[in-house]
């Protein structure tokens, strides 16, 4: 029941965004040029929303420079994704690879019915143990199952476009960024609750039959943040398993993840006897 409510809320938010934007632009068009301009303005939002819905995963993966991962490059990972997708009751997402050494993963696309993708970096595949990689993939599959992925994708595309609008300002670029970046960040925080990460962590633990692979992976990713430099559009922060940006500058504005320590604590609490078993071993 809890997951169903989460799915319904995410779907409703995905509808609210184009409806509100369409109404606003339609009203602006009415003021500027009557019903014809109003219809054109609202119609353009409908077409744009349809394009984002259809090509959501490819838009984001292209934005991040990811390429589709060939099965022969990582057969074990393909097998893991197929097994977890079957357990979660979703259409198997496409697999992409991010060609950099920073250990990270993300998901983007439409949702459980298909049209979604999971991207993992070369760095993540190189340092994560099989259990850790399984936990991270399960977390991203949970986002797909909960329909978080469509909402996150739409929100990130809108936020990135708002930030990039500052580039048209020429000499006023810094001033525009000062205005548009907080607007984009406010939009991200309005639409995305940190609770979605707790829910995805819980579902990932169920899919893996253990919370410890994901908990260990989160700790490993935190350590990697201090060792490997990372650069990307800060507005893409909601897509990742955890916030890869340093808590400063523009990246701090878009932080939509709960504290890492709280996530690990909740995951460990799903198996309260793990310390006793560790001592016995």
C-alpha positions as CSV (number, residue, x, y, z in Angstrom):
1,X,0.0,0.0,0.0
2,X,2.8,2.4,0.9
3,X,4.5,1.8,-2.5
4,X,1.2,2.3,-4.3
5,X,0.7,5.7,-2.7
6,X,4.2,6.7,-3.6
7,X,3.6,5.7,-7.3
8,X,0.3,7.6,-7.4
9,X,1.9,10.7,-5.9
10,X,4.8,10.6,-8.5
11,X,2.4,10.1,-11.4
12,X,0.3,13.1,-10.3
13,X,3.3,15.3,-10.0
14,X,4.4,14.3,-13.5
15,X,1.0,15.5,-14.7
16,X,1.0,18.7,-12.7
17,X,4.3,20.0,-14.2
18,X,3.1,20.2,-17.9
19,X,-0.4,21.3,-16.9
20,X,0.8,24.2,-14.8
21,X,3.4,25.3,-17.3
22,X,0.9,24.9,-20.1
23,X,-1.7,27.0,-18.3
24,X,0.8,29.7,-17.5
25,X,2.1,30.0,-21.0
26,X,-1.4,29.8,-22.4
27,X,-2.4,32.7,-20.2
28,X,0.6,34.7,-21.2
29,X,-0.1,34.0,-24.9
30,X,-3.7,35.2,-24.4
31,X,-2.5,38.4,-22.9
32,X,0.1,39.0,-25.7
33,X,-1.9,37.9,-28.8
34,X,-5.3,36.4,-28.1
35,X,-6.5,32.9,-28.3
36,X,-4.3,31.9,-31.3
37,X,-1.1,32.7,-29.5
38,X,-2.5,31.0,-26.4
39,X,-3.3,27.8,-28.2
40,X,0.2,27.8,-29.8
41,X,1.9,28.3,-26.5
42,X,-0.1,25.6,-24.7
43,X,0.3,23.3,-27.7
44,X,4.0,23.7,-27.7
45,X,4.1,22.5,-24.1
46,X,2.1,19.4,-25.0
47,X,4.5,18.5,-27.8
48,X,7.5,19.1,-25.6
49,X,6.0,17.0,-22.8
50,X,5.3,14.2,-25.3
51,X,8.9,14.4,-26.6
52,X,10.4,14.2,-23.1
53,X,8.1,11.3,-22.1
54,X,9.1,9.4,-25.3
55,X,12.8,10.0,-25.2
56,X,13.4,10.7,-21.5
57,X,16.1,8.1,-21.0
58,X,18.0,9.0,-24.2
59,X,17.8,12.7,-23.5
60,X,19.5,12.3,-20.1
61,X,22.0,9.7,-21.1
62,X,23.0,11.9,-24.1
63,X,23.3,14.9,-21.7
64,X,25.7,12.9,-19.5
65,X,27.7,11.3,-22.3
66,X,26.6,7.8,-21.6
67,X,26.6,5.0,-24.2
68,X,24.6,1.8,-24.3
69,X,26.5,-1.0,-22.7
70,X,27.0,-4.1,-24.8
71,X,26.1,-7.4,-23.0
72,X,29.4,-8.9,-23.8
73,X,31.2,-6.1,-21.9
74,X,29.5,-6.9,-18.6
75,X,27.5,-10.2,-18.8
76,X,27.3,-10.5,-15.0
77,X,25.8,-7.1,-14.7
78,X,23.3,-7.8,-17.4
79,X,22.3,-11.0,-15.5
80,X,21.9,-9.1,-12.3
81,X,19.7,-6.4,-13.9
82,X,17.5,-9.1,-15.5
83,X,17.1,-11.0,-12.2
84,X,16.3,-7.9,-10.2
85,X,13.9,-6.5,-12.8
86,X,12.0,-9.8,-12.8
87,X,11.8,-9.7,-9.0
88,X,10.6,-6.1,-9.1
89,X,8.0,-6.9,-11.8
90,X,9.2,-4.3,-14.2
91,X,10.4,-4.3,-17.9
92,X,14.2,-4.7,-17.9
93,X,15.8,-1.3,-18.3
94,X,18.5,-0.6,-20.8
95,X,22.0,-0.6,-19.5
96,X,24.4,2.4,-20.2
97,X,28.0,3.0,-19.2
98,X,29.5,6.4,-18.2
99,X,33.1,6.6,-19.5
100,X,34.8,7.9,-16.4
101,X,36.5,6.7,-13.3
102,X,34.2,8.3,-10.7
103,X,32.1,5.5,-9.1
104,X,28.5,6.5,-9.7
105,X,25.2,5.2,-11.0
106,X,21.8,6.7,-12.0
107,X,18.5,5.9,-13.6
108,X,16.4,7.8,-16.1
109,X,13.4,7.3,-18.3
110,X,9.6,6.6,-18.1
111,X,9.0,3.9,-15.5
112,X,8.2,0.3,-14.9
113,X,6.5,-0.3,-18.2
114,X,9.6,0.3,-20.3
115,X,11.6,3.1,-21.7
116,X,14.0,3.4,-18.8
117,X,17.7,3.0,-18.5
118,X,20.3,2.5,-15.8
119,X,23.8,3.9,-16.2
120,X,26.9,2.8,-14.3
121,X,30.3,4.3,-14.6
122,X,33.5,2.4,-15.4
123,X,34.8,3.4,-12.1
124,X,31.9,1.8,-10.2
125,X,32.2,-1.5,-12.1
126,X,35.9,-1.5,-11.2
127,X,35.7,-0.9,-7.5
128,X,32.4,-2.2,-6.3
129,X,32.1,-5.8,-5.1
130,X,29.3,-8.0,-6.7
131,X,27.1,-7.5,-3.6
132,X,27.6,-3.7,-3.6
133,X,26.9,-3.4,-7.3
134,X,23.8,-5.5,-6.9
135,X,22.6,-3.2,-4.1
136,X,23.2,-0.1,-6.2
137,X,21.4,-1.6,-9.3
138,X,18.5,-2.7,-7.0
139,X,18.2,0.9,-5.7
140,X,17.9,2.3,-9.2
141,X,15.4,-0.4,-10.2
142,X,13.4,0.6,-7.1
143,X,13.2,4.1,-8.4
144,X,11.9,2.7,-11.7
145,X,9.3,0.6,-9.9
146,X,8.1,3.5,-7.8
147,X,7.9,5.8,-10.9
148,X,10.4,8.1,-9.2
149,X,12.5,7.8,-12.4
150,X,10.1,9.8,-14.6
151,X,9.6,12.5,-12.1
152,X,13.3,12.8,-11.5
153,X,14.1,12.9,-15.2
154,X,11.5,15.6,-15.9
155,X,12.6,17.7,-13.0
156,X,16.3,17.4,-13.9
157,X,15.7,18.3,-17.6
158,X,13.7,21.4,-16.5
159,X,16.3,22.4,-13.9
160,X,19.2,22.0,-16.4
161,X,17.3,24.1,-19.0
162,X,16.7,26.9,-16.4
163,X,20.4,27.0,-15.4
164,X,21.5,26.9,-19.1
165,X,19.3,29.8,-19.9
166,X,21.8,32.0,-18.0
167,X,24.3,31.4,-20.8
168,X,22.2,33.6,-23.2
169,X,22.8,36.6,-21.0
170,X,26.3,37.4,-22.3
171,X,27.8,39.9,-19.9
172,X,24.8,39.4,-17.6
173,X,25.4,35.6,-17.4
174,X,26.5,35.7,-13.8
175,X,23.5,37.8,-12.7
176,X,21.1,35.5,-14.6
177,X,22.7,32.5,-13.0
178,X,22.3,34.1,-9.6
179,X,18.6,34.4,-10.2
180,X,17.8,31.2,-12.2
181,X,19.9,28.7,-10.2
182,X,17.9,29.3,-7.0
183,X,14.6,29.1,-9.0
184,X,15.7,25.7,-10.5
185,X,16.9,24.5,-7.1
186,X,13.6,25.5,-5.5
187,X,11.7,23.6,-8.2
188,X,13.8,20.5,-7.5
189,X,13.1,20.6,-3.8
190,X,9.4,21.3,-4.4
191,X,9.0,18.2,-6.6
192,X,11.4,15.7,-5.1
193,X,11.3,14.6,-1.5
194,X,14.3,13.0,0.2
195,X,11.9,10.3,1.4
196,X,12.0,8.8,-2.1
197,X,15.6,7.6,-1.4
198,X,14.6,5.9,1.9
199,X,11.8,4.1,0.0
200,X,14.1,3.0,-2.8
201,X,16.7,1.8,-0.2
202,X,14.0,-0.3,1.5
203,X,12.8,-1.8,-1.7
204,X,16.4,-2.5,-2.8
205,X,17.0,-4.4,0.4
206,X,13.9,-6.5,-0.2
207,X,15.0,-7.3,-3.8
208,X,18.5,-8.3,-2.7
209,X,17.2,-10.1,0.4
210,X,19.8,-8.1,2.4
211,X,20.4,-4.4,3.1
212,X,24.1,-4.7,3.6
213,X,25.3,-4.7,0.0
214,X,23.7,-1.3,-0.6
215,X,24.8,0.1,2.8
216,X,28.4,-0.9,2.0
217,X,28.1,0.6,-1.4
218,X,27.0,3.9,-0.1
219,X,29.9,4.0,2.3
220,X,32.3,3.2,-0.6
221,X,30.8,5.9,-2.8
222,X,31.3,8.4,0.1
223,X,35.0,7.5,0.3
224,X,35.3,7.8,-3.5
225,X,34.1,11.4,-3.3
226,X,37.2,12.4,-1.5
227,X,39.6,10.6,-3.8
228,X,38.3,11.2,-7.4
229,X,37.5,14.6,-8.9
230,X,34.0,14.9,-10.3
231,X,32.5,17.5,-12.7
232,X,28.9,17.6,-14.1
233,X,25.9,19.8,-14.2
234,X,24.9,20.3,-10.6
235,X,21.2,20.2,-11.6
236,X,21.6,16.5,-12.4
237,X,22.1,15.7,-8.7
238,X,18.7,14.0,-8.1
239,X,19.5,11.3,-10.7
240,X,22.4,9.7,-8.7
241,X,22.3,7.0,-6.1
242,X,23.8,9.6,-3.7
243,X,24.9,13.2,-4.1
244,X,28.3,13.1,-5.9
245,X,28.9,16.9,-5.6
246,X,30.8,18.5,-2.8
247,X,28.6,20.4,-0.3
248,X,29.6,23.8,-1.6
249,X,28.8,26.2,-4.4
250,X,26.1,25.6,-6.9
251,X,26.0,21.8,-6.2
252,X,24.8,22.4,-2.7
253,X,21.7,24.1,-3.9
254,X,20.4,21.0,-5.7
255,X,21.1,18.4,-2.9
256,X,17.9,16.4,-2.7
257,X,19.3,13.3,-0.9
258,X,18.9,12.6,2.8
259,X,22.1,12.4,5.0
260,X,24.2,9.3,4.1
261,X,24.5,8.3,7.8
262,X,20.8,8.2,8.2
263,X,20.4,6.0,5.1
264,X,23.0,3.6,6.3
265,X,21.5,3.5,9.8
266,X,18.0,2.7,8.4
267,X,19.4,0.0,6.1
268,X,21.3,-1.7,9.0
269,X,18.2,-1.5,11.1
270,X,16.4,-3.8,8.6
271,X,18.8,-6.6,9.8
272,X,19.3,-5.7,13.5
273,X,21.2,-9.0,14.2
274,X,24.0,-8.4,11.6
275,X,26.6,-7.4,14.2
276,X,26.0,-10.6,16.2
277,X,26.4,-12.8,13.1
278,X,29.6,-10.9,12.2
279,X,31.1,-11.6,15.6
280,X,30.1,-15.2,15.4
281,X,31.9,-15.5,12.0
